[in-house]
Amino acid sequence: MIYGTCITALKSLSFRALVLPNSLNFQVKLSSKCSPRRIRMEAGNLSCSIEGNKKESRGALIVLEGLDRSGKSSQCSRLVSYLEGEGLSAELWRFPDRTTNVGQMISAYLTNASQLDDHTIHLLFSANRWEKRSLMETKLKSGTTLIVDRYSYSGVAFSSAKGLDIDWCKSPENGLLAPDLVAYLDISPDKAAERGGYGDERYEKLEFQQKVAEHYKVLHDASWKIVDACQPIEDVEKQLQEIALACVKQCQQGKPLSSLWST
């Protein structure tokens, strides 16, 4: 014998109602993003619930940017170790990724072993990021936080410092994943030039780095945090830990992924 019927109608939402036996519960999952988290109704001994989509936890995409010799590589390694110590899954990524075929062409250019047109090398840098996009998204959705040493901002800042149109430089980056946090290690070009190893690669020239610094300023947006890279290493490290951990927690709470320069 049927004891009850559960029929529900929500504004701009429809689904089939089922007739169920006494004391039986059922759930209907909704795909509508604007649906309520949970609605529960009871009719006698019959109850039904509607449960909307839950926001999915994911890893954070955290990028460290700055001039050459600003300390990015060292701080990236330290930050990964810190996050792992907090029980989080984290990986260190670097761009350019010189292990790929495209990356090897870039490496030859940066070490002055080859010569390329400015437009060509810019597109190679972008292609190097694109060949990692799919894996990057997979890692993030699996819960792994990526700490990235340089990203699209470097490509645009360096190429536009050569005189290329900044909108043209941004164009091939459209559709790449947008970082959840960009930590810019701020140091004057003069101070950076005093650090060890300066001048080993093509772009490590003081006058050029000064131009790059100016073009970085144009790229600042809401995702950026400026960190004084002239502080003691430990102070820089602590500040990065604080802002990175806050970012990771936000992504664990369901912050959606977005695309770079999509608007």
PyRosetta script that sets phi, psi and omega in degrees:
from pyrosetta import init, pose_from_sequence

init()
pose = pose_from_sequence("MIYGTCITALKSLSFRALVLPNSLNFQVKLSSKCSPRRIRMEAGNLSCSIEGNKKESRGALIVLEGLDRSGKSSQCSRLVSYLEGEGLSAELWRFPDRTTNVGQMISAYLTNASQLDDHTIHLLFSANRWEKRSLMETKLKSGTTLIVDRYSYSGVAFSSAKGLDIDWCKSPENGLLAPDLVAYLDISPDKAAERGGYGDERYEKLEFQQKVAEHYKVLHDASWKIVDACQPIEDVEKQLQEIALACVKQCQQGKPLSSLWST")
pose.set_psi(1, 139.7)
pose.set_omega(1, -179.9)
pose.set_phi(2, -93.6)
pose.set_psi(2, 128.1)
pose.set_omega(2, -175.9)
pose.set_phi(3, -100.2)
pose.set_psi(3, -17.1)
pose.set_omega(3, -176.3)
pose.set_phi(4, -169.0)
pose.set_psi(4, 165.3)
pose.set_omega(4, 178.2)
pose.set_phi(5, -134.1)
pose.set_psi(5, 134.4)
pose.set_omega(5, 177.6)
pose.set_phi(6, -107.3)
pose.set_psi(6, 113.1)
pose.set_omega(6, 179.8)
pose.set_phi(7, -125.0)
pose.set_psi(7, 126.1)
pose.set_omega(7, -176.5)
pose.set_phi(8, -129.5)
pose.set_psi(8, 138.0)
pose.set_omega(8, 175.9)
pose.set_phi(9, -128.7)
pose.set_psi(9, 126.5)
pose.set_omega(9, 176.8)
pose.set_phi(10, -116.2)
pose.set_psi(10, 147.1)
pose.set_omega(10, -179.6)
pose.set_phi(11, -56.4)
pose.set_psi(11, 131.3)
pose.set_omega(11, 179.6)
pose.set_phi(12, 54.2)
pose.set_psi(12, 29.2)
pose.set_omega(12, 178.2)
pose.set_phi(13, -146.6)
pose.set_psi(13, 134.6)
pose.set_omega(13, 179.1)
pose.set_phi(14, -139.0)
pose.set_psi(14, 147.1)
pose.set_omega(14, 173.6)
pose.set_phi(15, -155.9)
pose.set_psi(15, 167.1)
pose.set_omega(15, -176.9)
pose.set_phi(16, -79.9)
pose.set_psi(16, 138.7)
pose.set_omega(16, 175.5)
pose.set_phi(17, -91.6)
pose.set_psi(17, 143.7)
pose.set_omega(17, -179.4)
pose.set_phi(18, -116.6)
pose.set_psi(18, 145.6)
pose.set_omega(18, 174.5)
pose.set_phi(19, -95.2)
pose.set_psi(19, 124.3)
pose.set_omega(19, -172.4)
pose.set_phi(20, -125.3)
pose.set_psi(20, 155.2)
pose.set_omega(20, 176.5)
pose.set_phi(21, -68.5)
pose.set_psi(21, 166.7)
pose.set_omega(21, -179.4)
pose.set_phi(22, -58.7)
pose.set_psi(22, 142.8)
pose.set_omega(22, 173.3)
pose.set_phi(23, 65.1)
pose.set_psi(23, 23.9)
pose.set_omega(23, 179.6)
pose.set_phi(24, -110.2)
pose.set_psi(24, 130.9)
pose.set_omega(24, 178.9)
pose.set_phi(25, -98.4)
pose.set_psi(25, 151.0)
pose.set_omega(25, 171.1)
pose.set_phi(26, -146.1)
pose.set_psi(26, 159.4)
pose.set_omega(26, 179.6)
pose.set_phi(27, -126.8)
pose.set_psi(27, 145.1)
pose.set_omega(27, 173.9)
pose.set_phi(28, -121.5)
pose.set_psi(28, 119.7)
pose.set_omega(28, 178.7)
pose.set_phi(29, -90.0)
pose.set_psi(29, 135.0)
pose.set_omega(29, -177.5)
pose.set_phi(30, -109.9)
pose.set_psi(30, 144.1)
pose.set_omega(30, 178.7)
pose.set_phi(31, -94.3)
pose.set_psi(31, -12.9)
pose.set_omega(31, -178.2)
pose.set_phi(32, -64.1)
pose.set_psi(32, 126.4)
pose.set_omega(32, -178.2)
pose.set_phi(33, -66.8)
pose.set_psi(33, -25.1)
pose.set_omega(33, -177.7)
pose.set_phi(34, -94.3)
pose.set_psi(34, 7.6)
pose.set_omega(34, -179.1)
pose.set_phi(35, -72.4)
pose.set_psi(35, 152.7)
pose.set_omega(35, 178.5)
pose.set_phi(36, -66.1)
pose.set_psi(36, 154.4)
pose.set_omega(36, -179.5)
pose.set_phi(37, -61.0)
pose.set_psi(37, -45.8)
pose.set_omega(37, -177.6)
pose.set_phi(38, -158.5)
pose.set_psi(38, 131.7)
pose.set_omega(38, 174.7)
pose.set_phi(39, -124.1)
pose.set_psi(39, 131.5)
pose.set_omega(39, -177.7)
pose.set_phi(40, -125.8)
pose.set_psi(40, 131.8)
pose.set_omega(40, -179.7)
pose.set_phi(41, -131.0)
pose.set_psi(41, 146.9)
pose.set_omega(41, 178.8)
pose.set_phi(42, -130.9)
pose.set_psi(42, 139.6)
pose.set_omega(42, 174.7)
pose.set_phi(43, -135.1)
pose.set_psi(43, 100.3)
pose.set_omega(43, -174.7)
pose.set_phi(44, 66.5)
pose.set_psi(44, -123.2)
pose.set_omega(44, 178.4)
pose.set_phi(45, -94.7)
pose.set_psi(45, 6.1)
pose.set_omega(45, -176.8)
pose.set_phi(46, -101.3)
pose.set_psi(46, 130.0)
pose.set_omega(46, 177.9)
pose.set_phi(47, -132.8)
pose.set_psi(47, 149.3)
pose.set_omega(47, 176.0)
pose.set_phi(48, -141.9)
pose.set_psi(48, 153.2)
pose.set_omega(48, 179.6)
pose.set_phi(49, -136.6)
pose.set_psi(49, 148.2)
pose.set_omega(49, 177.0)
pose.set_phi(50, -117.6)
pose.set_psi(50, 125.6)
pose.set_omega(50, -176.2)
pose.set_phi(51, -121.7)
pose.set_psi(51, 123.4)
pose.set_omega(51, -179.8)
pose.set_phi(52, -82.3)
pose.set_psi(52, 175.4)
pose.set_omega(52, 179.7)
pose.set_phi(53, -62.7)
pose.set_psi(53, 140.1)
pose.set_omega(53, 175.3)
pose.set_phi(54, -97.3)
pose.set_psi(54, 143.3)
pose.set_omega(54, 176.8)
pose.set_phi(55, -69.0)
pose.set_psi(55, 136.5)
pose.set_omega(55, -175.3)
pose.set_phi(56, -93.8)
pose.set_psi(56, 136.2)
pose.set_omega(56, 175.7)
pose.set_phi(57, -71.0)
pose.set_psi(57, 147.0)
pose.set_omega(57, 178.5)
pose.set_phi(58, -152.7)
pose.set_psi(58, 171.8)
pose.set_omega(58, 174.7)
pose.set_phi(59, -79.6)
pose.set_psi(59, 166.8)
pose.set_omega(59, -179.4)
pose.set_phi(60, -102.1)
pose.set_psi(60, 146.9)
pose.set_omega(60, 174.2)
pose.set_phi(61, -102.0)
pose.set_psi(61, 105.1)
pose.set_omega(61, -175.4)
pose.set_phi(62, -116.0)
pose.set_psi(62, 123.2)
pose.set_omega(62, -176.3)
pose.set_phi(63, -113.7)
pose.set_psi(63, 135.2)
pose.set_omega(63, 171.4)
pose.set_phi(64, -105.6)
pose.set_psi(64, 125.6)
pose.set_omega(64, -179.2)
pose.set_phi(65, -123.5)
pose.set_psi(65, 163.7)
pose.set_omega(65, 177.6)
pose.set_phi(66, 155.7)
pose.set_psi(66, 174.8)
pose.set_omega(66, 178.6)
pose.set_phi(67, -67.2)
pose.set_psi(67, 164.0)
pose.set_omega(67, 173.5)
pose.set_phi(68, -59.1)
pose.set_psi(68, 138.6)
pose.set_omega(68, 179.9)
pose.set_phi(69, 68.0)
pose.set_psi(69, 26.1)
pose.set_omega(69, 176.3)
pose.set_phi(70, -86.0)
pose.set_psi(70, -7.5)
pose.set_omega(70, 177.9)
pose.set_phi(71, 101.7)
pose.set_psi(71, 12.0)
pose.set_omega(71, -176.2)
pose.set_phi(72, -59.4)
pose.set_psi(72, -49.6)
pose.set_omega(72, -174.1)
pose.set_phi(73, -62.1)
pose.set_psi(73, -44.1)
pose.set_omega(73, 179.2)
pose.set_phi(74, -63.4)
pose.set_psi(74, -44.3)
pose.set_omega(74, -177.7)
pose.set_phi(75, -70.7)
pose.set_psi(75, -31.7)
pose.set_omega(75, 175.5)
pose.set_phi(76, -61.3)
pose.set_psi(76, -46.3)
pose.set_omega(76, 180.0)
pose.set_phi(77, -62.9)
pose.set_psi(77, -42.9)
pose.set_omega(77, 179.3)
pose.set_phi(78, -64.0)
pose.set_psi(78, -39.2)
pose.set_omega(78, -178.0)
pose.set_phi(79, -68.2)
pose.set_psi(79, -39.7)
pose.set_omega(79, 176.8)
pose.set_phi(80, -61.5)
pose.set_psi(80, -44.7)
pose.set_omega(80, 179.3)
pose.set_phi(81, -60.9)
pose.set_psi(81, -40.2)
pose.set_omega(81, 179.6)
pose.set_phi(82, -63.7)
pose.set_psi(82, -48.3)
pose.set_omega(82, -178.2)
pose.set_phi(83, -63.5)
pose.set_psi(83, -39.5)
pose.set_omega(83, 176.5)
pose.set_phi(84, -63.7)
pose.set_psi(84, -36.4)
pose.set_omega(84, 176.8)
pose.set_phi(85, -65.5)
pose.set_psi(85, -23.9)
pose.set_omega(85, 176.9)
pose.set_phi(86, -86.6)
pose.set_psi(86, 5.8)
pose.set_omega(86, 178.6)
pose.set_phi(87, 83.8)
pose.set_psi(87, 16.6)
pose.set_omega(87, -178.8)
pose.set_phi(88, -101.4)
pose.set_psi(88, 150.4)
pose.set_omega(88, 174.7)
pose.set_phi(89, -83.3)
pose.set_psi(89, 123.0)
pose.set_omega(89, -177.6)
pose.set_phi(90, -145.3)
pose.set_psi(90, 146.5)
pose.set_omega(90, 178.2)
pose.set_phi(91, -134.0)
pose.set_psi(91, 149.9)
pose.set_omega(91, 175.7)
pose.set_phi(92, -98.5)
pose.set_psi(92, 125.6)
pose.set_omega(92, 175.1)
pose.set_phi(93, -120.6)
pose.set_psi(93, 150.5)
pose.set_omega(93, 177.4)
pose.set_phi(94, -132.7)
pose.set_psi(94, 140.2)
pose.set_omega(94, 171.3)
pose.set_phi(95, -123.3)
pose.set_psi(95, 133.8)
pose.set_omega(95, 2.7)
pose.set_phi(96, -71.4)
pose.set_psi(96, 147.8)
pose.set_omega(96, 172.5)
pose.set_phi(97, -86.1)
pose.set_psi(97, 103.9)
pose.set_omega(97, -172.2)
pose.set_phi(98, -82.0)
pose.set_psi(98, 4.4)
pose.set_omega(98, -179.6)
pose.set_phi(99, -85.1)
pose.set_psi(99, -18.0)
pose.set_omega(99, -178.9)
pose.set_phi(100, -87.7)
pose.set_psi(100, 168.9)
pose.set_omega(100, 177.6)
pose.set_phi(101, -60.9)
pose.set_psi(101, -43.6)
pose.set_omega(101, 177.5)
pose.set_phi(102, -64.2)
pose.set_psi(102, -41.9)
pose.set_omega(102, -180.0)
pose.set_phi(103, -62.1)
pose.set_psi(103, -34.0)
pose.set_omega(103, 178.5)
pose.set_phi(104, -69.0)
pose.set_psi(104, -34.0)
pose.set_omega(104, 175.3)
pose.set_phi(105, -66.2)
pose.set_psi(105, -40.1)
pose.set_omega(105, 178.1)
pose.set_phi(106, -65.2)
pose.set_psi(106, -43.2)
pose.set_omega(106, -179.3)
pose.set_phi(107, -60.5)
pose.set_psi(107, -41.9)
pose.set_omega(107, 178.8)
pose.set_phi(108, -61.9)
pose.set_psi(108, -37.6)
pose.set_omega(108, 178.6)
pose.set_phi(109, -68.1)
pose.set_psi(109, -46.1)
pose.set_omega(109, -176.4)
pose.set_phi(110, -65.5)
pose.set_psi(110, -30.6)
pose.set_omega(110, 179.6)
pose.set_phi(111, -92.7)
pose.set_psi(111, 13.0)
pose.set_omega(111, 177.0)
pose.set_phi(112, 65.9)
pose.set_psi(112, 21.6)
pose.set_omega(112, 177.6)
pose.set_phi(113, -85.5)
pose.set_psi(113, -11.9)
pose.set_omega(113, 177.5)
pose.set_phi(114, -147.7)
pose.set_psi(114, 164.0)
pose.set_omega(114, 178.9)
pose.set_phi(115, -121.7)
pose.set_psi(115, 135.1)
pose.set_omega(115, 179.5)
pose.set_phi(116, -139.4)
pose.set_psi(116, 151.4)
pose.set_omega(116, 173.7)
pose.set_phi(117, -62.0)
pose.set_psi(117, 147.1)
pose.set_omega(117, -177.1)
pose.set_phi(118, -59.0)
pose.set_psi(118, -39.9)
pose.set_omega(118, 178.0)
pose.set_phi(119, -65.4)
pose.set_psi(119, -40.1)
pose.set_omega(119, -178.7)
pose.set_phi(120, -63.8)
pose.set_psi(120, -47.0)
pose.set_omega(120, -178.2)
pose.set_phi(121, -67.5)
pose.set_psi(121, -33.5)
pose.set_omega(121, 176.9)
pose.set_phi(122, -62.1)
pose.set_psi(122, -44.7)
pose.set_omega(122, 179.9)
pose.set_phi(123, -66.9)
pose.set_psi(123, -31.7)
pose.set_omega(123, 176.1)
pose.set_phi(124, -67.6)
pose.set_psi(124, -42.1)
pose.set_omega(124, 176.0)
pose.set_phi(125, -58.3)
pose.set_psi(125, -44.4)
pose.set_omega(125, 179.7)
pose.set_phi(126, -64.6)
pose.set_psi(126, -43.4)
pose.set_omega(126, 178.7)
pose.set_phi(127, -60.6)
pose.set_psi(127, -35.1)
pose.set_omega(127, 178.7)
pose.set_phi(128, -63.1)
pose.set_psi(128, -35.6)
pose.set_omega(128, 176.3)
pose.set_phi(129, -75.7)
pose.set_psi(129, -38.7)
pose.set_omega(129, -179.5)
pose.set_phi(130, -64.4)
pose.set_psi(130, -35.2)
pose.set_omega(130, -178.1)
pose.set_phi(131, -70.2)
pose.set_psi(131, -8.6)
pose.set_omega(131, 177.7)
pose.set_phi(132, -109.5)
pose.set_psi(132, -2.6)
pose.set_omega(132, -172.9)
pose.set_phi(133, -60.6)
pose.set_psi(133, -47.4)
pose.set_omega(133, -176.8)
pose.set_phi(134, -60.7)
pose.set_psi(134, -45.9)
pose.set_omega(134, 179.1)
pose.set_phi(135, -64.9)
pose.set_psi(135, -37.9)
pose.set_omega(135, 178.6)
pose.set_phi(136, -59.3)
pose.set_psi(136, -46.2)
pose.set_omega(136, -180.0)
pose.set_phi(137, -64.7)
pose.set_psi(137, -41.0)
pose.set_omega(137, 178.6)
pose.set_phi(138, -60.5)
pose.set_psi(138, -45.1)
pose.set_omega(138, 179.5)
pose.set_phi(139, -61.3)
pose.set_psi(139, -46.6)
pose.set_omega(139, -178.2)
pose.set_phi(140, -62.1)
pose.set_psi(140, -44.7)
pose.set_omega(140, -178.4)
pose.set_phi(141, -68.4)
pose.set_psi(141, -23.0)
pose.set_omega(141, 178.0)
pose.set_phi(142, -82.0)
pose.set_psi(142, -5.0)
pose.set_omega(142, 177.3)
pose.set_phi(143, 103.5)
pose.set_psi(143, 3.4)
pose.set_omega(143, -179.9)
pose.set_phi(144, -88.5)
pose.set_psi(144, 128.2)
pose.set_omega(144, 175.4)
pose.set_phi(145, -84.6)
pose.set_psi(145, 133.6)
pose.set_omega(145, -179.8)
pose.set_phi(146, -106.7)
pose.set_psi(146, 123.5)
pose.set_omega(146, 173.7)
pose.set_phi(147, -101.1)
pose.set_psi(147, 114.0)
pose.set_omega(147, -169.5)
pose.set_phi(148, -112.9)
pose.set_psi(148, 122.5)
pose.set_omega(148, 177.5)
pose.set_phi(149, -86.9)
pose.set_psi(149, 99.0)
pose.set_omega(149, -176.2)
pose.set_phi(150, 76.3)
pose.set_psi(150, 146.1)
pose.set_omega(150, 179.8)
pose.set_phi(151, -151.3)
pose.set_psi(151, -153.1)
pose.set_omega(151, -174.8)
pose.set_phi(152, -59.7)
pose.set_psi(152, -30.2)
pose.set_omega(152, -178.6)
pose.set_phi(153, -61.4)
pose.set_psi(153, -38.7)
pose.set_omega(153, 176.3)
pose.set_phi(154, -61.5)
pose.set_psi(154, -46.2)
pose.set_omega(154, -178.9)
pose.set_phi(155, -58.0)
pose.set_psi(155, -44.6)
pose.set_omega(155, -178.4)
pose.set_phi(156, -71.0)
pose.set_psi(156, -43.3)
pose.set_omega(156, -178.2)
pose.set_phi(157, -64.0)
pose.set_psi(157, -44.2)
pose.set_omega(157, -177.4)
pose.set_phi(158, -70.6)
pose.set_psi(158, -42.5)
pose.set_omega(158, -178.3)
pose.set_phi(159, -70.7)
pose.set_psi(159, -40.1)
pose.set_omega(159, 178.6)
pose.set_phi(160, -68.9)
pose.set_psi(160, -26.4)
pose.set_omega(160, 175.6)
pose.set_phi(161, -67.2)
pose.set_psi(161, -20.9)
pose.set_omega(161, 175.9)
pose.set_phi(162, -81.7)
pose.set_psi(162, -9.8)
pose.set_omega(162, -179.7)
pose.set_phi(163, 110.4)
pose.set_psi(163, 0.5)
pose.set_omega(163, 177.8)
pose.set_phi(164, -73.8)
pose.set_psi(164, 149.0)
pose.set_omega(164, 180.0)
pose.set_phi(165, -62.6)
pose.set_psi(165, 131.2)
pose.set_omega(165, -173.6)
pose.set_phi(166, -66.7)
pose.set_psi(166, -35.7)
pose.set_omega(166, 178.2)
pose.set_phi(167, -67.6)
pose.set_psi(167, -37.4)
pose.set_omega(167, 175.4)
pose.set_phi(168, -63.3)
pose.set_psi(168, -40.0)
pose.set_omega(168, -179.6)
pose.set_phi(169, -64.8)
pose.set_psi(169, -35.4)
pose.set_omega(169, -179.8)
pose.set_phi(170, -73.5)
pose.set_psi(170, -30.8)
pose.set_omega(170, -170.0)
pose.set_phi(171, -52.6)
pose.set_psi(171, -49.5)
pose.set_omega(171, -178.5)
pose.set_phi(172, -71.3)
pose.set_psi(172, -8.7)
pose.set_omega(172, 179.0)
pose.set_phi(173, -88.0)
pose.set_psi(173, -16.2)
pose.set_omega(173, -179.1)
pose.set_phi(174, -58.3)
pose.set_psi(174, 127.8)
pose.set_omega(174, -179.7)
pose.set_phi(175, 103.6)
pose.set_psi(175, -16.6)
pose.set_omega(175, 171.7)
pose.set_phi(176, -69.1)
pose.set_psi(176, 160.5)
pose.set_omega(176, -178.9)
pose.set_phi(177, -68.7)
pose.set_psi(177, 137.0)
pose.set_omega(177, 177.8)
pose.set_phi(178, -82.3)
pose.set_psi(178, 134.1)
pose.set_omega(178, 177.3)
pose.set_phi(179, -64.1)
pose.set_psi(179, 148.3)
pose.set_omega(179, 172.3)
pose.set_phi(180, -79.5)
pose.set_psi(180, -25.5)
pose.set_omega(180, 179.8)
pose.set_phi(181, -151.0)
pose.set_psi(181, 133.1)
pose.set_omega(181, 170.9)
pose.set_phi(182, -117.2)
pose.set_psi(182, 113.9)
pose.set_omega(182, 176.3)
pose.set_phi(183, -98.0)
pose.set_psi(183, 112.2)
pose.set_omega(183, -178.4)
pose.set_phi(184, -96.4)
pose.set_psi(184, 116.5)
pose.set_omega(184, 179.7)
pose.set_phi(185, -83.5)
pose.set_psi(185, 105.1)
pose.set_omega(185, -171.2)
pose.set_phi(186, -88.2)
pose.set_psi(186, 119.4)
pose.set_omega(186, 177.4)
pose.set_phi(187, -148.8)
pose.set_psi(187, 145.2)
pose.set_omega(187, 179.0)
pose.set_phi(188, -71.4)
pose.set_psi(188, 148.4)
pose.set_omega(188, 178.1)
pose.set_phi(189, -56.4)
pose.set_psi(189, -34.8)
pose.set_omega(189, 179.4)
pose.set_phi(190, -64.8)
pose.set_psi(190, -43.5)
pose.set_omega(190, 179.6)
pose.set_phi(191, -66.9)
pose.set_psi(191, -41.1)
pose.set_omega(191, 179.9)
pose.set_phi(192, -62.1)
pose.set_psi(192, -36.3)
pose.set_omega(192, -178.3)
pose.set_phi(193, -67.4)
pose.set_psi(193, -18.7)
pose.set_omega(193, -179.8)
pose.set_phi(194, -82.4)
pose.set_psi(194, -10.9)
pose.set_omega(194, -176.3)
pose.set_phi(195, -82.5)
pose.set_psi(195, 155.5)
pose.set_omega(195, -175.4)
pose.set_phi(196, -61.3)
pose.set_psi(196, 143.7)
pose.set_omega(196, 176.4)
pose.set_phi(197, 83.7)
pose.set_psi(197, -0.8)
pose.set_omega(197, -177.4)
pose.set_phi(198, -66.2)
pose.set_psi(198, 135.4)
pose.set_omega(198, 177.9)
pose.set_phi(199, 99.0)
pose.set_psi(199, 1.0)
pose.set_omega(199, -177.6)
pose.set_phi(200, -71.7)
pose.set_psi(200, -29.0)
pose.set_omega(200, -176.5)
pose.set_phi(201, -119.1)
pose.set_psi(201, 168.6)
pose.set_omega(201, -170.0)
pose.set_phi(202, -52.1)
pose.set_psi(202, -44.5)
pose.set_omega(202, -172.1)
pose.set_phi(203, -84.7)
pose.set_psi(203, -5.5)
pose.set_omega(203, -175.7)
pose.set_phi(204, -84.1)
pose.set_psi(204, 68.0)
pose.set_omega(204, 176.6)
pose.set_phi(205, -126.4)
pose.set_psi(205, 132.5)
pose.set_omega(205, -171.9)
pose.set_phi(206, -55.5)
pose.set_psi(206, -49.1)
pose.set_omega(206, -177.3)
pose.set_phi(207, -61.4)
pose.set_psi(207, -40.4)
pose.set_omega(207, 179.7)
pose.set_phi(208, -68.5)
pose.set_psi(208, -40.9)
pose.set_omega(208, 179.4)
pose.set_phi(209, -62.8)
pose.set_psi(209, -32.3)
pose.set_omega(209, 176.1)
pose.set_phi(210, -63.6)
pose.set_psi(210, -39.8)
pose.set_omega(210, 177.2)
pose.set_phi(211, -67.2)
pose.set_psi(211, -41.2)
pose.set_omega(211, 179.2)
pose.set_phi(212, -60.2)
pose.set_psi(212, -42.8)
pose.set_omega(212, -179.9)
pose.set_phi(213, -58.5)
pose.set_psi(213, -40.3)
pose.set_omega(213, 179.2)
pose.set_phi(214, -67.1)
pose.set_psi(214, -37.9)
pose.set_omega(214, -178.9)
pose.set_phi(215, -75.6)
pose.set_psi(215, -27.9)
pose.set_omega(215, 173.6)
pose.set_phi(216, -59.6)
pose.set_psi(216, -38.8)
pose.set_omega(216, -176.6)
pose.set_phi(217, -59.8)
pose.set_psi(217, -31.8)
pose.set_omega(217, -179.5)
pose.set_phi(218, -69.3)
pose.set_psi(218, -23.7)
pose.set_omega(218, -173.1)
pose.set_phi(219, -91.7)
pose.set_psi(219, -7.3)
pose.set_omega(219, -178.8)
pose.set_phi(220, -57.3)
pose.set_psi(220, 134.9)
pose.set_omega(220, 173.8)
pose.set_phi(221, -141.5)
pose.set_psi(221, -169.6)
pose.set_omega(221, -173.3)
pose.set_phi(222, -64.1)
pose.set_psi(222, -20.7)
pose.set_omega(222, -178.3)
pose.set_phi(223, -81.8)
pose.set_psi(223, -7.3)
pose.set_omega(223, -174.3)
pose.set_phi(224, -87.1)
pose.set_psi(224, 141.5)
pose.set_omega(224, 169.2)
pose.set_phi(225, -126.4)
pose.set_psi(225, 128.7)
pose.set_omega(225, -179.1)
pose.set_phi(226, -92.3)
pose.set_psi(226, 126.0)
pose.set_omega(226, -179.6)
pose.set_phi(227, -118.6)
pose.set_psi(227, 127.2)
pose.set_omega(227, 179.4)
pose.set_phi(228, -70.1)
pose.set_psi(228, 107.0)
pose.set_omega(228, -176.5)
pose.set_phi(229, -80.4)
pose.set_psi(229, -1.7)
pose.set_omega(229, 177.3)
pose.set_phi(230, -88.7)
pose.set_psi(230, -5.6)
pose.set_omega(230, 175.8)
pose.set_phi(231, -67.8)
pose.set_psi(231, 164.9)
pose.set_omega(231, 170.5)
pose.set_phi(232, -55.7)
pose.set_psi(232, 145.9)
pose.set_omega(232, -176.3)
pose.set_phi(233, -52.0)
pose.set_psi(233, -39.9)
pose.set_omega(233, -177.9)
pose.set_phi(234, -65.3)
pose.set_psi(234, -35.3)
pose.set_omega(234, 179.4)
pose.set_phi(235, -70.9)
pose.set_psi(235, -40.0)
pose.set_omega(235, 175.8)
pose.set_phi(236, -61.7)
pose.set_psi(236, -44.5)
pose.set_omega(236, -179.3)
pose.set_phi(237, -59.2)
pose.set_psi(237, -46.0)
pose.set_omega(237, -178.5)
pose.set_phi(238, -63.7)
pose.set_psi(238, -42.9)
pose.set_omega(238, 180.0)
pose.set_phi(239, -63.9)
pose.set_psi(239, -40.8)
pose.set_omega(239, 178.2)
pose.set_phi(240, -65.1)
pose.set_psi(240, -38.6)
pose.set_omega(240, 178.7)
pose.set_phi(241, -60.6)
pose.set_psi(241, -43.2)
pose.set_omega(241, -177.5)
pose.set_phi(242, -64.6)
pose.set_psi(242, -48.3)
pose.set_omega(242, -176.8)
pose.set_phi(243, -73.8)
pose.set_psi(243, -30.9)
pose.set_omega(243, 179.2)
pose.set_phi(244, -70.2)
pose.set_psi(244, -43.5)
pose.set_omega(244, -178.9)
pose.set_phi(245, -64.0)
pose.set_psi(245, -39.8)
pose.set_omega(245, 177.3)
pose.set_phi(246, -62.9)
pose.set_psi(246, -38.6)
pose.set_omega(246, 179.2)
pose.set_phi(247, -66.7)
pose.set_psi(247, -43.6)
pose.set_omega(247, 179.5)
pose.set_phi(248, -60.3)
pose.set_psi(248, -43.8)
pose.set_omega(248, -179.4)
pose.set_phi(249, -62.5)
pose.set_psi(249, -38.5)
pose.set_omega(249, 178.5)
pose.set_phi(250, -63.2)
pose.set_psi(250, -41.1)
pose.set_omega(250, 179.4)
pose.set_phi(251, -70.5)
pose.set_psi(251, -32.7)
pose.set_omega(251, 176.7)
pose.set_phi(252, -66.1)
pose.set_psi(252, -23.7)
pose.set_omega(252, 179.9)
pose.set_phi(253, -87.1)
pose.set_psi(253, 3.8)
pose.set_omega(253, 171.9)
pose.set_phi(254, 106.1)
pose.set_psi(254, 17.9)
pose.set_omega(254, 176.6)
pose.set_phi(255, -59.6)
pose.set_psi(255, 126.9)
pose.set_omega(255, -176.8)
pose.set_phi(256, -74.3)
pose.set_psi(256, 152.4)
pose.set_omega(256, 172.7)
pose.set_phi(257, -71.9)
pose.set_psi(257, 151.6)
pose.set_omega(257, 177.0)
pose.set_phi(258, -139.1)
pose.set_psi(258, 172.1)
pose.set_omega(258, -177.9)
pose.set_phi(259, -101.2)
pose.set_psi(259, 149.3)
pose.set_omega(259, -178.7)
pose.set_phi(260, -71.4)
pose.set_psi(260, 131.7)
pose.set_omega(260, 176.3)
pose.set_phi(261, 49.0)
pose.set_psi(261, 44.6)
pose.set_omega(261, -177.4)
pose.set_phi(262, -81.6)
pose.set_psi(262, -12.3)
pose.set_omega(262, -179.6)
pose.set_phi(263, -115.5)
pose.dump_pdb("model.pdb")
